[in-house]
Amino acid sequence: MVAESESDLYLLERPPGGGSASATLDRTQDAGATWHRIALPALPSGVAVVVTSLPGGKLFLRTFGFSTGAQQFYVGDGTTWAQIALPDQGTGWLQMIDARLGFYVVTQAVGSSLQELLIYRTLDGGRSWEQRLALTADHPNGGGLHLSDDSRFLAFSDSMHGWQVVVPAHWAIVCGATSSTDAVEQLMASQDGGANWAAISLPALPQGSTDLGPPFFPGGGASGYLTATAHTFVRECPPAGITYVYGTIDDGATWSGPRALPGPYFDTRDGVVWWASDGRKVFRSSNQGQNWQTTVPKLPSAAVTLVELFAVNANSAWSLWSSGSDQAPGRQTLLRTTDAGAHWSEVKLPGS
């Protein structure tokens, strides 16, 4: 699902197994009153398809072959698709920030040992690429990074700001008491497009074995968030995880929090107004989780739960709901709210 506004939505339906043979992409621009089919590029069989939104009404499509591992990437406008030429044939991951700006990260490993890390940047939609960082077995250190690092979640928020999490060699989820001397995951930041990296401190990390997620800047501005899941041992192993969120309003230079989420489902459109749900209630914050307003929503049926949230502005969001009970869920369908989660209306699906 790609939610563009309170009336504009793309819906990707995949066949069982995630293959592309009968994957369909439909769009409504009138809150489900009508739908029209979006033609996908010609794709081989046996690939997974993922579609995300880019600024300016563009779409980013990624395919992944289950048997081959081959990937293809496209940028389109709902009518035509342009395949993105990659700078390297190694195992890589492409992030497009808009239709022209993107980063391609290549990694090569032998067993659990990383042998290569390459970072490329394009400013023209993949027609040309600039290598920003190259770590190899012959040149394993550079830009504040080391090939021996267990780096995860490498991502960029604009042409200059990048983020990753480095996991220490001895980090683990501990079934027991933790101490301040235990190894902790480290947030790293780049301010020059991935060429150089430096550690960023987060205030008051939650007690326990803490998993850091990558920062997200969903509005394309200076406001964003990152999650931290604390696994704290209390008589059961593995310990349960509690998710906290940090917020920033200055491109990640400083972070506030952490703040516990009131529900497992979370989304934000601009990085400032946060939405959350526990399935029965909707929680909304206008100040990055410092205060929450709780709403018991009016849903189309008494026996439904909200299972995902897709916020589009401060008052409007889309969601999926499941009929039946928690123990025996039924069909899923689409809901929409335009009054901060107080009332939800069912949206007609394509072909219904």
N, C-alpha and C positions, 0 to 999 in steps of 0.2 A: 504494500500500500504506500502510495506517495501522495500526501495531503498538501496541496498548494494553497488553498484558502478554505473558507467555510462552505463554499459551493463547488470547488474545483478539486477533483480527486482522480488519481490513476489507480487502477486495481489490476495487479498481476495475479493470474491464477495459473498454478502449475499442476501438472498431472502427478499422480502418486510416484514417489521416487525422485521428483525434482527435475525430470528430463524436459527437454525443450520441444518434443514432437508436437504436443498439443498445448503448449503454454500460450496464454492469450493475455493481451494488455488492452484494457478498456479505460475510457476517460469520460467522466461527467463534469460539466461546467455549470450545472443547475441543480446540484445537491441530489442527484439520482433520478430526476424526472426523465432524463434521457441519457443514454450512453452511446458512444461510438467507438468502434474497434480501431486500435492503433496497430498498423502493420509492423511486425518485427523484422529485423534483417534476416536473410537466409542463414539458418544455423544448422550445423550437423546434429544428428541424433545423439542422444546420450550425454547431453551437457546440461548443467544447471544454469539458470538464468536469474540474475538479480538486477533490478532497476532502482535507481535513486535519482533524486532531483538535483539540478544545478541551477544557479541563478539565471535570470533572463529567460525563463520558460524552457530551458534545455533539460534533457534527460541523459543520464549516464547508464549504459548497459554493460554488464560483465557476464561472460559465459565461462564455465569451467567444465572440462571434460573429466568425468569420474574415472574412466579407465586410462586416459592418456595424461591427465594433468594439464593439458593445453588450455590456455586462456586466450580470449579475444575481448577487446574493449571497443565500445562504440559511443559516440555522442550524437544525439538526434534532437529533433524538434517536434516529434510526433508524426512527421510526414516522411522525412528522409533521415538516413543514418550514415555517419562517416566513421569508418574504422580507424582507430588510432594506431599508428606505426610506433613500435617500441624500439628503444635504443639498444637493447640487449636481449639475447635469447635465453638467458638464465632464468632460474626460478624467481619470479618477482611479483610485486604487488603494486598496482597503479592506483593513485588517488587523484581524481580530478576535482579541483576546487571550483572552477568554472569551466566554460567550454574551451578556454585557451590555456589556463594555468593548471599544471599538474606535476606530480612527482612520481617517479618510478624507482622503487627500492628493490635491488637484486641481492639475494643471499644464496650462497652455495655452501653446503655442509658435507662433511664426511663423518658418518655416524652422528655423534652429538657435538662434534667439533666444527665450528664455523670457519670456513676457509676464505670467504670473500663477502664483503659488504660494499655495495656500490649505490650511490644516491644520484639520481639524475633529475633535472628540472626542465620543463618545457614552458614557454610563454606564448606559443603559437599553435596549441592544439595538437602537438606531436609531430609537426613538420620538422622541427629541429630540437635537439636536446643538448643540455650542458651538464657535464659531470661535476657534481658538487663535492663528492667525497669518494675516495677509493681506498678501502682497506683490503689487503690481500695477505697470503701466507708470507710473502717476501716483505710486505710493508704492513704489519699488523696493527700499528698504532698511528693515530692521527686525529686531529680535530677534537681532542678530549675523549675519544672512544678507543676501545681495544677489541680486537676480534674475539678475545676470550670472554668478553662481556656477554651475558645472556640478556640481550635487548629485546623488548617486546613493544607492540603497539606503536610503532613508529608512524607518526602522522603529522600533517601540516595544517595550519589554520589560514595561512596566506602565503605570499611569495617568499617571505622571510622567516616566519615563526614556525618552528618544528618542535615536536615533542616525542619522547619515548620514555619507557620505564626500563631500568636496568635491575635485574634480579641477581642478588649475590649468590655465589656458588653454594653457600651453606644455608640459604633461606629455605624454610619448610613450614608447613602448617603443623603447629606443635600441639600435641595432646597432653597438655600440662601447663604449668605456670610459665609465663614469659617474663623477660627482664629487659631493661633499657640497653643491655649490651648485646642483645640478639641482633642478628643481621636483619636489615630492613630493605625493602625495595626503594629505589632512588629515582625520582623524577628528574629527567634531563631536558634541557631546552636549547634550541638553536635560534639565533636572531639574525642569521645571515644565509638563510636558505639551505641549511643542512651541512655547511662546511665545517662549522665549529659548534661544540656542545659543552654545556656547563650544568652543574647540579643546581636544582631549585629546591629550596626548603619549603615544606608544608607544616603549618602550625598544628601542634597537639594531635599527632597521629593517634588513632584509636588504639586502645590496649588490645593485644592479641597479635596473631599472625595476620598481617594486613596486606591484601592484594590491592595494588593501585591500578586504576583504569586510565586510559588516555584522556587528555583534555579534549573537550568539544566546544566549538564556538558556533552554535547553530545559526545565529543571526548574521554571521559574517562580519561582526564588529568586535569590540574589545571585551564584551561580556561572554563568559563561558563557565564551564563546570567540569569537574572530574569526580569519579566515584572512588571510594575506598571501602573495600569489604573486609571487615575485621572478623577473624575466626578466633573466638575466645572459648577456651576449654571450660565447660561446666558439666562434669560428670559423664559426658558422652563424647565418643570419638568416632569419626572426625567431628570436630566442633562445628556448631552451626555458624553461619555467616550473617552478620548484620551490616547492611549497606549504609554508608554515610556519603555525603556529597560536600565537596568544597566548591566555592564560587569565586570568580574573579571579575573585575570590571576594568582592568588595565592590561589586557592582552596577556595575562598570566604572570606579570611581574610580581604581583602579590596575590595571596589566596586567603580567603576567610573561611571559617568553619573549623572542624567538620560538623555537619548537621545531619542527624539521623532522618532517614526518609520515613514518612508515616505509612507507606505502602510499597509493595514491590514493583508496581508499574509506574514509570516515571518518564516525563518528556518536558521539553521546553522549546519554544520557537525562537526566542530571542536571548536566551541565557539568563534572563532576569526574572520573568514570570515562570514559576515552576508549577507543573501539574503532577499529581500522584494519585494512585488509587490502590485500595486493598481488595478490590472486587465488589465491595458493597458500598463504599463511601468514596467521594471525590475530595481531594485535598488540593488547595491552590494557595500559592504564596506569590506576592508581588515584590518580594525583596530577597530573593535567593535563599528561601528557606528559613529566614529569621523568625517569621510568623506564618502560621498556616490557618486558612479558613476551611472548615469542614462542612461538607454538604452531603446529605443523604439524597441521592438522585432519584427522580421519578423516571422509571424505566418502562418500556412497553409491556413487561410482564413482571409479576411478583417474584418469579423464580428465575432470575437471570443474574449474571455477574459480568462486570466489565473486566476484560482480560488484557486489553492493550489500550494505550492512549497515543494519539497523534495530534498534538496541539498545533494550531495555526495562528492564533493570536491570543490576547489576554483573556478573551471570553469564549472562544470557539475551539472545539476539538472534535475529532472523530475517534471512534472506538469500535472494537469487536466485542460482541457479547455471546454468551453460550446459554442456550435454553437448558432446562432440566435442573440438575443439582450438581453440587461439587463432586459427589461420588459417581454420578451418572450423567455427564454432560451430553447435551444434544447438539443440534446443528448450530453453527456460528453464522451470524449475520452482522450487518453494519449499522452503527448508530452515529448520531451527530447531535452536538449541543451548540447553542449560540448564546447561552445565558450562564456561562461560567460553571457548567456542570449540573445545574439544578434540574433541568429537564432534558431528556434525550428522546429523539424521534428515530424510528426505524427508517432506513434508506433502502429504496428498491435497488436490487442488484442487477447486473447485466443479464438479460434474457428472462427476467422474472416478470 
